């Protein structure tokens, strides 16, 4: 009993550490990704609606397809920078941690299908409808659509819950964590859109041959697009059930 009495009193448990303030560069990069993603989502939805009336809106389809390439490059650049910074052991990005495993597994597939879709579409616009290679490039383009749209549905489902918060935070005047660089972020986005419009305008001479060929297009919604939309619907339902994206932080 005396031994027990002589013992020093036990130290109270330490309080949990407060959450470390995120690095401004990390938050700014995240907000740039959200901004580019929201712009891309709007252009992609417009492109899907246009593709449903391809026989009459083929020139607009080509124009928007070239235009969205540049916001896509911004998104790929911001996400790629986070990826490289994390694996280069930059402390701020290491503290942030990697994205969820589901998103990391999805990212390479989405990247490959996005690059395939955009490059095959641009190649088609340049080759014209009568080139011998156009048939094969068109098949690659259709296959890219079938793969890309369901993957995009999963990707959007994983991020859509956080994008409004990230965009709104950039415009809140009274916030404890003001992040500098809002002007640069929106300037980069505006510059990418202007560059996209300029590049799309340069493609207008190549559109003429496709306009002449447009009457040969089936007036119904293209089969690959219908299949891709149905697959996207199933992928979206599966993602909601399995991933529960509203719990992702």
Kinemage of the C-alpha trace (Angstrom):
@kinemage 1
@onewidth
@group {chain A} dominant
@subgroup {mainchain}
@vectorlist {calphas} color= white
{ca unk a 1} P 0.000 0.000 0.000
{ca unk a 2} L 2.866 2.361 0.795
{ca unk a 3} L 4.328 1.758 -2.627
{ca unk a 4} L 1.069 2.696 -4.239
{ca unk a 5} L 0.790 5.750 -2.047
{ca unk a 6} L 4.304 6.910 -2.965
{ca unk a 7} L 3.594 6.850 -6.670
{ca unk a 8} L 3.371 10.166 -8.498
{ca unk a 9} L -0.082 11.121 -9.632
{ca unk a 10} L -0.842 10.204 -13.230
{ca unk a 11} L -0.585 13.022 -15.802
{ca unk a 12} L -3.894 14.044 -17.304
{ca unk a 13} L -4.317 13.088 -20.949
{ca unk a 14} L -3.115 15.668 -23.449
{ca unk a 15} L -5.701 17.669 -25.274
{ca unk a 16} L -6.082 16.851 -28.918
{ca unk a 17} L -4.043 19.069 -31.188
{ca unk a 18} L -5.885 21.775 -32.984
{ca unk a 19} L -6.196 21.402 -36.711
{ca unk a 20} L -3.301 23.077 -38.489
{ca unk a 21} L -4.168 26.015 -40.707
{ca unk a 22} L -3.939 24.945 -44.365
{ca unk a 23} L -1.202 26.477 -46.484
{ca unk a 24} L -2.497 29.309 -48.738
{ca unk a 25} L -0.836 27.804 -51.803
{ca unk a 26} L -2.557 24.459 -51.266
{ca unk a 27} L -5.960 26.071 -50.764
{ca unk a 28} L -5.441 28.346 -53.768
{ca unk a 29} L -4.565 25.386 -55.955
{ca unk a 30} L -7.658 23.555 -54.731
{ca unk a 31} L -9.854 26.542 -55.530
{ca unk a 32} L -8.330 26.859 -59.004
{ca unk a 33} L -9.129 23.184 -59.633
{ca unk a 34} L -12.708 23.759 -58.459
{ca unk a 35} L -13.079 26.826 -60.687
{ca unk a 36} L -11.702 25.020 -63.740
{ca unk a 37} L -13.890 22.015 -62.979
{ca unk a 38} L -17.057 24.100 -62.750
{ca unk a 39} L -16.318 25.866 -66.056
{ca unk a 40} L -15.535 22.536 -67.691
{ca unk a 41} L -18.738 20.980 -66.383
{ca unk a 42} L -20.809 23.748 -67.947
{ca unk a 43} L -19.033 23.388 -71.300
{ca unk a 44} L -19.297 19.589 -71.208
{ca unk a 45} L -23.038 19.687 -70.520
{ca unk a 46} L -23.432 22.109 -73.426
{ca unk a 47} L -21.345 19.820 -75.637
{ca unk a 48} L -23.470 16.778 -74.770
{ca unk a 49} L -26.680 18.682 -75.587
{ca unk a 50} L -25.141 19.864 -78.864
{ca unk a 51} L -24.016 16.330 -79.740
{ca unk a 52} L -27.631 15.168 -79.493
{ca unk a 53} L -28.369 17.418 -82.516
{ca unk a 54} L -25.123 16.766 -84.350
{ca unk a 55} L -26.621 16.823 -87.841
{ca unk a 56} L -27.549 20.504 -87.439
{ca unk a 57} L -25.065 21.704 -84.806
{ca unk a 58} L -21.850 20.052 -86.016
{ca unk a 59} L -19.953 23.369 -86.417
{ca unk a 60} L -20.934 24.386 -82.876
{ca unk a 61} L -19.856 20.951 -81.626
{ca unk a 62} L -16.385 21.446 -83.096
{ca unk a 63} L -16.153 25.011 -81.792
{ca unk a 64} L -17.076 24.091 -78.205
{ca unk a 65} L -14.874 20.990 -78.335
{ca unk a 66} L -11.815 23.083 -79.179
{ca unk a 67} L -12.818 25.773 -76.679
{ca unk a 68} L -13.035 23.427 -73.683
{ca unk a 69} L -9.551 22.056 -74.386
{ca unk a 70} L -7.925 25.039 -72.683
{ca unk a 71} L -9.901 24.957 -69.398
{ca unk a 72} L -9.154 21.226 -69.418
{ca unk a 73} L -5.432 22.035 -69.592
{ca unk a 74} L -5.833 24.348 -66.582
{ca unk a 75} L -7.579 21.599 -64.626
{ca unk a 76} L -4.956 19.038 -65.576
{ca unk a 77} L -2.208 21.494 -64.635
{ca unk a 78} L -3.601 22.288 -61.186
{ca unk a 79} L -4.328 18.651 -60.348
{ca unk a 80} L -0.983 17.548 -61.761
{ca unk a 81} L 0.815 20.167 -59.681
{ca unk a 82} L -0.782 18.819 -56.507
{ca unk a 83} L 0.129 15.272 -57.526
{ca unk a 84} L 3.780 16.135 -58.194
{ca unk a 85} L 4.052 18.305 -55.089
{ca unk a 86} L 2.748 15.523 -52.854
{ca unk a 87} L 5.131 12.894 -54.225
{ca unk a 88} L 7.994 15.406 -54.208
{ca unk a 89} L 7.493 15.612 -50.409
{ca unk a 90} L 6.656 19.316 -50.363
{ca unk a 91} L 5.547 19.713 -46.706
{ca unk a 92} L 2.364 21.717 -47.323
{ca unk a 93} L 1.035 19.150 -49.796
{ca unk a 94} L 2.151 16.207 -47.674
{ca unk a 95} L 0.164 17.651 -44.746
{ca unk a 96} L -2.834 18.026 -47.052
{ca unk a 97} L -2.541 14.378 -47.945
{ca unk a 98} L -3.531 12.553 -51.129
{ca unk a 99} L -7.075 12.410 -52.499
{ca unk a 100} L -9.236 9.467 -51.530
{ca unk a 101} L -8.165 6.108 -52.934
{ca unk a 102} L -11.289 5.898 -55.116
{ca unk a 103} L -10.425 9.170 -56.831
{ca unk a 104} L -6.775 8.208 -57.262
{ca unk a 105} L -7.760 4.970 -58.985
{ca unk a 106} L -10.231 6.816 -61.192
{ca unk a 107} L -7.897 9.672 -62.190
{ca unk a 108} L -5.595 7.833 -64.680
{ca unk a 109} L -8.557 6.319 -66.521
{ca unk a 110} L -10.316 9.670 -66.735
{ca unk a 111} L -7.120 11.373 -67.879
{ca unk a 112} L -6.465 8.860 -70.660
{ca unk a 113} L -10.050 8.944 -71.910
{ca unk a 114} L -10.121 12.765 -71.807
{ca unk a 115} L -6.899 13.052 -73.804
{ca unk a 116} L -8.137 10.443 -76.280
{ca unk a 117} L -11.476 12.207 -76.687
{ca unk a 118} L -10.024 15.676 -77.242
{ca unk a 119} L -7.142 14.642 -79.497
{ca unk a 120} L -9.324 12.409 -81.664
{ca unk a 121} L -11.907 15.194 -81.983
{ca unk a 122} L -9.297 17.760 -83.009
{ca unk a 123} L -7.742 15.261 -85.419
{ca unk a 124} L -11.151 14.659 -87.014
{ca unk a 125} L -11.688 18.388 -87.488
{ca unk a 126} L -8.292 18.727 -89.172
{ca unk a 127} L -8.554 15.604 -91.344
{ca unk a 128} L -12.027 16.291 -92.704
{ca unk a 129} L -14.732 13.738 -93.526
{ca unk a 130} L -13.142 12.399 -96.740
{ca unk a 131} L -9.704 11.504 -95.407
{ca unk a 132} L -8.967 7.774 -95.361
{ca unk a 133} L -7.943 7.955 -91.690
{ca unk a 134} L -11.122 9.718 -90.591
{ca unk a 135} L -13.103 6.484 -90.278
{ca unk a 136} L -10.636 5.045 -87.770
{ca unk a 137} L -10.280 8.295 -85.860
{ca unk a 138} L -14.069 8.573 -85.708
{ca unk a 139} L -14.276 5.101 -84.185
{ca unk a 140} L -11.655 6.071 -81.607
{ca unk a 141} L -13.638 9.219 -80.861
{ca unk a 142} L -16.857 7.239 -80.353
{ca unk a 143} L -15.082 4.695 -78.133
{ca unk a 144} L -13.576 7.554 -76.106
{ca unk a 145} L -17.053 8.996 -75.545
{ca unk a 146} L -18.340 5.630 -74.307
{ca unk a 147} L -15.479 5.333 -71.807
{ca unk a 148} L -15.240 8.994 -70.834
{ca unk a 149} L -18.832 9.913 -69.941
{ca unk a 150} L -19.318 7.220 -67.232
{ca unk a 151} L -15.899 8.005 -65.736
{ca unk a 152} L -16.799 11.687 -65.749
{ca unk a 153} L -20.051 10.919 -63.920
{ca unk a 154} L -18.099 9.229 -61.128
{ca unk a 155} L -15.555 12.040 -60.997
{ca unk a 156} L -18.210 14.745 -60.819
{ca unk a 157} L -20.091 12.796 -58.149
{ca unk a 158} L -16.961 12.716 -56.038
{ca unk a 159} L -16.278 16.447 -56.241
{ca unk a 160} L -19.578 18.215 -56.868
{ca unk a 161} L -20.372 18.383 -53.147
{ca unk a 162} L -17.294 20.500 -52.409
{ca unk a 163} L -17.135 22.767 -55.466
{ca unk a 164} L -19.858 25.259 -54.337
{ca unk a 165} L -18.106 25.690 -50.979
{ca unk a 166} L -14.704 26.282 -52.618
{ca unk a 167} L -16.106 28.803 -55.091
{ca unk a 168} L -18.128 30.631 -52.457
{ca unk a 169} L -15.136 30.831 -50.121
{ca unk a 170} L -13.196 32.813 -52.724
{ca unk a 171} L -15.812 35.592 -52.572
{ca unk a 172} L -16.424 35.779 -48.829
{ca unk a 173} L -15.074 39.060 -47.476
{ca unk a 174} L -15.341 38.161 -43.796
{ca unk a 175} L -13.591 34.818 -43.369
{ca unk a 176} L -10.831 33.787 -40.975
{ca unk a 177} L -8.814 32.207 -43.770
{ca unk a 178} L -8.556 34.724 -46.593
{ca unk a 179} L -6.523 33.190 -49.416
{ca unk a 180} L -4.649 35.590 -51.714
{ca unk a 181} L -4.530 35.079 -55.462
{ca unk a 182} L -8.203 35.208 -56.387
{ca unk a 183} L -7.450 37.611 -59.210
{ca unk a 184} L -4.792 35.288 -60.585
{ca unk a 185} L -7.111 32.297 -60.435
{ca unk a 186} L -9.913 34.001 -62.305
{ca unk a 187} L -7.422 35.656 -64.642
{ca unk a 188} L -5.974 32.272 -65.583
{ca unk a 189} L -9.469 30.935 -66.169
{ca unk a 190} L -10.462 33.908 -68.326
{ca unk a 191} L -7.221 33.650 -70.306
{ca unk a 192} L -7.867 29.964 -70.980
{ca unk a 193} L -11.363 30.728 -72.265
{ca unk a 194} L -10.091 33.507 -74.516
{ca unk a 195} L -7.341 31.224 -75.813
{ca unk a 196} L -9.973 28.561 -76.447
{ca unk a 197} L -12.146 30.978 -78.409
{ca unk a 198} L -9.123 32.047 -80.460
{ca unk a 199} L -8.111 28.461 -81.200
{ca unk a 200} L -11.695 27.517 -82.089
{ca unk a 201} L -11.839 30.470 -84.500
{ca unk a 202} L -8.707 29.153 -86.232
{ca unk a 203} L -10.548 25.879 -86.822
{ca unk a 204} L -13.397 27.548 -88.724
{ca unk a 205} L -11.807 26.939 -92.157
{ca unk a 206} L -11.707 23.217 -91.378
{ca unk a 207} L -15.383 23.218 -90.405
{ca unk a 208} L -16.579 23.930 -93.964
{ca unk a 209} L -15.903 20.405 -95.204
{ca unk a 210} L -17.798 18.956 -92.237
{ca unk a 211} L -20.733 21.321 -92.834
{ca unk a 212} L -20.970 20.037 -96.411
{ca unk a 213} L -20.891 16.468 -95.109
{ca unk a 214} L -23.384 17.086 -92.265
{ca unk a 215} L -26.510 15.969 -94.241
{ca unk a 216} L -25.062 12.435 -94.152
{ca unk a 217} L -25.324 12.369 -90.353
{ca unk a 218} L -28.245 10.459 -88.860
{ca unk a 219} L -30.718 13.008 -87.393
{ca unk a 220} L -31.260 10.785 -84.337
{ca unk a 221} L -29.127 10.954 -81.216
{ca unk a 222} L -25.837 9.137 -81.932
{ca unk a 223} L -25.731 5.576 -80.612
{ca unk a 224} L -22.386 5.964 -78.772
{ca unk a 225} L -23.729 9.008 -76.949
{ca unk a 226} L -26.906 7.196 -75.904
{ca unk a 227} L -24.911 4.235 -74.643
{ca unk a 228} L -22.477 6.540 -72.812
{ca unk a 229} L -25.307 8.442 -71.121
{ca unk a 230} L -26.965 5.216 -69.997
{ca unk a 231} L -23.635 3.932 -68.672
{ca unk a 232} L -23.091 7.274 -66.925
{ca unk a 233} L -26.482 6.965 -65.238
{ca unk a 234} L -25.613 3.491 -63.943
{ca unk a 235} L -22.135 4.656 -62.910
{ca unk a 236} L -23.618 7.614 -61.058
{ca unk a 237} L -26.034 5.394 -59.143
{ca unk a 238} L -23.294 2.923 -58.337
{ca unk a 239} L -20.974 5.680 -57.184
{ca unk a 240} L -23.594 7.148 -54.871
{ca unk a 241} L -24.356 3.743 -53.348
{ca unk a 242} L -20.776 2.519 -53.006
{ca unk a 243} L -18.690 5.663 -52.480
{ca unk a 244} L -21.207 7.811 -50.545
{ca unk a 245} L -19.567 10.989 -51.913
{ca unk a 246} L -21.421 13.308 -49.497
{ca unk a 247} L -19.146 11.941 -46.771
{ca unk a 248} L -15.963 12.789 -48.647
{ca unk a 249} L -13.912 15.626 -47.231
